[in-house]
Amino acid sequence: MASMAQDKQRAEALVSEGVHLHDAGKYEEALQKYRQALVADVENPGALYEMSFTFYATGQYDSCIDLSHRLIEMKIPDNLLKNAYVNLGSSYDALKQSEKAIKTYDQGLKKFPDFYLLYFNKGITYLIGNESALGEQNLQLALSYNPFHASSHYWLAKILYKHNKIPAIMSASMVCFLENGSKRAKECSSIILDLMRSNIKSDSSSKNITIYLPSDHLSGKKKENDFSAQELMLSLMSASSEIGDSLHLDTEQKKFGFVFQLMCNGLSDNKKNKGFYWKFYAPFFYDLKNNEFTDLLVHYIFAQNNEYDGVWIEQHSNEVGKFSEWLKQYRWFVK
């Protein structure tokens, strides 16, 4: 019995070493550690799972599929089992076997209906297959179970960019502070700045400014996730130079901050409107404004392309701390 316990302890130590090697990008060395762990403890679930994950990371999808099936048939801890479904579905996805991927995610969701990564991966599979509505729906479900999943916010911003600007701005804003400094946060910052003026055209030969909205915004038919009134207000405020002058908003960032705060304030009717974005994003950004955190968020947005704002965030650690505490206690809408 003592020998078996020692073998399990040695296996766990080798798995831990393998994980560190994987994280360092030393995949072959990691696989060697997992194989050694399996010599010590032939059915060690951690070694099998981590090996499958490294197989996926290195493009050895068939090997990942074989190990994932083996894991699913074993009695293993839930934290490994639900991720085994993720690895299995992702491998099918990588091999362009989308039907098998969807089936895998659905099987996983029967056992773990609140696991956000299964919804997220399922959503990405649908997006790859050009089924954007189903993709969007699953990304929404992922956020319902994990509001801080930056990848779900990012892909929603990409989906919404062309047809629903206010939710796109909100989802892209989430990425800017959840992934501050990342390539995706920089992309989302550019998306936000573009969308803030996307309905405005100016005539270079005169001072005339034209504001236009998509025809479906003017139909008069109220539908779910309709932010047409807020989008019109955003365009009017962004186009008005007089407002900036009268309030001494002498930089683009100050004017942006003012308009962004007005946008958040315009979300006060979140209880009267229908749709996921009204129930999930709108209350959050309205409360964020009421708690006086919009200025901080604007700095996060601009920090992705401006060194000054990054320094500003570092120098205001007390405010960032208050924001972090507020986030931890915030009660999100669950779909």
DAJO-V459476 format. One record per backbone hydrogen bond with DSSP energy under -0.5 kcal/mol. NH is the residue of the N-H (numbers start at 1). CO is the residue of the C=O. Records with the same first field share a line. If there is no record, write none. Layout:
NH=CO ; CO
This chain:
5=1
6=2
7=3
8=4
9=5
10=6
11=7
12=8
13=9
14=10
15=11
16=12
17=13
18=14
19=15
20=16
21=17
22=18
23=19
24=20
25=22
26=21
27=25
30=26
31=27
32=28
33=29
34=30
35=31
36=32
37=33
38=34
39=35
40=36
41=37
44=41
48=44
49=45
50=46
51=47
52=48
53=49
54=50
55=51
56=52
57=53
58=54
59=56
60=55
61=59
64=60
65=61
66=62
67=63
68=64
69=65
70=66
71=67
72=68
73=69
74=70 ; 71
76=74
80=77
81=77
82=78
83=79
84=80
85=81
86=82
87=83
88=84
89=85
90=86
91=87
92=88
93=89
94=90
95=91
96=93
97=92
98=96
101=97
102=98
103=99
104=100
105=101
106=102
107=103
108=104
109=105
110=106
111=107 ; 108
112=108
115=112
116=114
118=115
119=115
120=116
121=117
122=118
123=119
124=120
125=121
126=122
127=123
128=124
129=125
130=127
131=126
132=130
135=131
136=132
137=133
138=134
139=135
140=136
141=137
142=138
143=139
144=140
145=141
146=142
149=146
150=148
152=149
153=149
154=150
155=151
156=152
157=153
158=154
159=155
160=156
161=157
162=159
163=160
164=160
168=164
169=165
170=166
171=167
172=168
173=169
174=170
175=171
176=172
177=173
178=174
179=175
180=177
182=179
186=182
187=183
188=184
189=185
190=186
191=187
192=188
193=189
194=190
195=191
196=192
197=194
198=195
200=197
201=210
203=208
204=202
206=203
210=201
212=199
217=214
218=215
219=216
222=220
225=274
226=223
227=225
231=227
232=228
233=229
234=230
235=231
236=232
237=233
238=234
239=235
240=236
241=239
244=240
245=241
246=242
247=243
248=245
249=244
250=248
255=251
256=252
257=253
258=254
259=255
260=256
261=257
262=258
263=259
264=260
265=261
266=262
267=264
268=265
270=267
272=269
273=269
279=275
280=276
281=277
282=277
283=278
284=280
285=281
286=282
287=283
288=284
289=285
290=286
291=287
292=289
293=288
297=293
298=294
299=295
300=296
301=297
302=298
303=299
304=300 ; 301
305=302
306=302
310=306
311=307
312=308
313=309
314=310
315=311
316=312 ; 313
317=314
320=316
321=317
322=318
323=319
324=320
325=321
326=322
327=323
328=324
329=325
330=326 ; 327
332=330
335=333
